[in-house]
């Protein structure tokens, strides 16, 4: 989940969507502006996508990562 600077959600969503490993990047309403779904083989690989690439996109003010687990 991504919070953006005011007026930057479209720009941020498009930039994130272009990152390898990102399956989807969409606008949402509420406390976050963009929701991102990313896939990776391991939690370490996911961290590399999220930390190294998504969080460097200009216009992002905050992120929250919620990994999906299979029980």
WOZIDA-V295394 format. One line per field, one symbol per residue. ss: DSSP state (a for helix, b for strand, c for the rest). burial: 1 if it has 16 or more other C-alpha atoms within 10 Angstrom, else 0. Layout:
ss: ???
burial: ???
This chain:
ss: cbbbccccaaaaaaaaaccccbbbbbbccccccbbbbbccccaaaaaaaaaacaaacccbbbbcccccccc
burial: 11110000100110011010110111000001111111100000010011000110001100100000000
